[in-house]
């Protein structure tokens, strides 16, 4: 897995979460983010970000972490 591609996925997941902060708390934001990732991200992208989360996911914001765990 390329580190540049992973960095892009982390950045995108965090941006999606931040852009949906208006929907409510982390759980509400995570639901929106999870839906977005399910619909629009390729399976390989989801697998990479899930593996990153399982390895610690330090750079993911809290809502993005919950969303990825829900995939």
C-alpha positions in Angstrom: 0.0 0.0 0.0 1.5 3.3 -1.1 2.0 5.8 1.7 1.0 8.7 -0.5 -2.3 7.0 -1.4 -2.9 6.1 2.3 -2.2 9.7 3.3 -4.8 10.9 0.7 -7.4 8.5 2.0 -6.8 9.7 5.6 -7.1 13.3 4.5 -10.3 12.6 2.5 -12.0 10.7 5.3 -11.1 13.5 7.8 -12.4 16.2 5.3 -15.7 14.3 4.8 -16.1 14.2 8.5 -15.3 17.8 9.0 -17.6 18.9 6.1 -20.5 17.1 7.8 -19.9 18.3 11.3 -23.1 20.3 11.1 -25.2 17.1 11.3 -24.5 16.7 15.0 -22.2 14.7 17.3 -19.5 12.2 16.2 -22.0 9.3 16.0 -24.3 11.3 13.6 -21.3 12.5 11.5 -19.9 9.0 11.4 -23.2 7.7 10.0 -23.0 10.2 7.1 -19.3 9.5 6.5 -19.8 5.7 6.5 -22.6 6.0 4.0 -20.5 8.2 1.8 -17.5 5.8 1.9 -19.8 2.9 1.2 -21.3 4.5 -1.8 -18.4 6.3 -3.4 -15.1 4.7 -2.4 -13.7 1.7 -4.3 -13.4 -1.6 -2.3 -9.6 -1.2 -2.4 -9.8 2.2 -0.8 -12.1 1.0 2.0 -9.8 -2.0 2.6 -6.8 0.3 2.9 -8.4 2.7 5.3 -9.8 -0.2 7.4 -6.4 -1.7 7.6 -5.0 1.6 8.7 -7.6 1.9 11.4 -6.9 -1.6 12.7 -3.2 -0.6 12.9 -4.1 2.3 15.1 -5.5 4.9 12.8 -3.7 7.7 14.7 -4.3 10.4 12.1 -8.1 9.8 11.8 -10.4 12.2 13.6 -12.9 10.5 16.0 -15.9 10.6 13.6 -13.9 9.2 10.8 -12.7 6.4 13.1 -16.2 5.4 14.0 -17.3 5.6 10.3 -14.6 3.4 9.1 -15.3 0.9 11.9 -18.9 0.8 10.7 -17.9 -0.2 7.1 
